[in-house]
Amino acid sequence: MSFEHDFPDAQVIVLEQNYRSTKNILETASNIISVNEKRKPVQLWTENRVGEKVNNCRRLTTKQEEAQYVLREIEQLVARGKSITVI
């Protein structure tokens, strides 16, 4: 958080454009990270489509918990006959 103070001659380049996610995903991400008071302000944006609304958001505390949750969700979708594409 003190990079500019520690390195006053450095040029800071903020990477705000996202090339993969939809606008709805970026809006959800921005809303989630906006409550973090220890962050640099950033305005995420994309030229991609709006996309589907985010309707399943969970607070998970570890990457293992996140991986288990994603696996369960995929298993449930497959069990219901949904086709899954991983990119």
C-alpha positions in Angstrom: 0.0 0.0 0.0 3.0 2.3 0.4 4.6 1.6 -3.0 4.3 5.1 -4.3 5.6 6.5 -1.1 8.5 4.0 -1.0 9.4 4.5 -4.7 8.3 8.0 -5.6 10.0 7.9 -9.0 8.3 4.7 -10.1 5.5 4.8 -12.7 2.3 3.0 -11.5 0.3 1.4 -14.3 -3.2 0.3 -13.2 -4.6 -2.7 -15.0 -8.3 -2.1 -15.1 -9.4 -3.6 -18.4 -10.5 -7.2 -18.2 -10.5 -9.3 -21.4 -12.1 -12.5 -20.2 -15.0 -11.7 -17.8 -18.4 -10.3 -18.5 -19.6 -7.0 -17.3 -21.9 -8.5 -14.7 -19.0 -10.6 -13.2 -16.8 -7.5 -13.0 -19.6 -5.5 -11.4 -20.0 -8.2 -8.8 -16.3 -8.4 -8.2 -16.1 -4.6 -7.8 -18.9 -4.6 -5.3 -17.2 -7.3 -3.3 -13.7 -5.7 -3.2 -15.1 -2.2 -2.6 -15.6 -3.0 1.1 -11.9 -3.7 1.5 -10.5 -0.5 3.0 -6.9 -1.6 2.5 -6.9 -1.5 -1.3 -6.1 0.8 -4.0 -9.1 2.2 -5.9 -9.7 0.5 -9.2 -12.5 0.7 -11.8 -12.7 -2.7 -13.5 -14.1 -2.6 -17.0 -14.5 -4.8 -20.1 -15.7 -4.5 -23.7 -17.2 -7.9 -23.4 -21.0 -8.6 -23.3 -23.1 -8.0 -20.2 -23.5 -11.7 -19.5 -25.8 -13.5 -17.1 -26.5 -12.0 -13.7 -24.4 -13.4 -10.8 -26.8 -15.3 -8.6 -24.6 -17.6 -6.5 -22.0 -15.8 -4.5 -20.4 -17.4 -1.4 -17.8 -16.2 1.2 -15.2 -18.9 1.4 -12.1 -18.6 3.6 -9.5 -20.9 2.0 -8.6 -22.0 -1.5 -9.3 -25.6 -0.4 -12.8 -24.6 0.7 -13.3 -22.8 -2.6 -12.1 -25.8 -4.6 -14.4 -28.1 -2.8 -17.3 -25.8 -3.3 -16.7 -25.5 -7.0 -16.3 -29.3 -7.3 -19.7 -29.8 -5.6 -21.4 -27.3 -7.8 -19.9 -29.0 -11.0 -21.0 -32.4 -9.7 -24.5 -31.2 -9.1 -24.7 -29.6 -12.6 -23.5 -32.8 -14.2 -25.9 -34.9 -12.2 -28.7 -32.7 -13.6 -27.5 -33.4 -17.2 -25.8 -30.0 -17.7 -22.8 -29.8 -20.1 -19.7 -28.3 -18.5 -17.0 -26.4 -20.4 -13.8 -25.5 -18.6 -11.7 -22.7 -20.0 
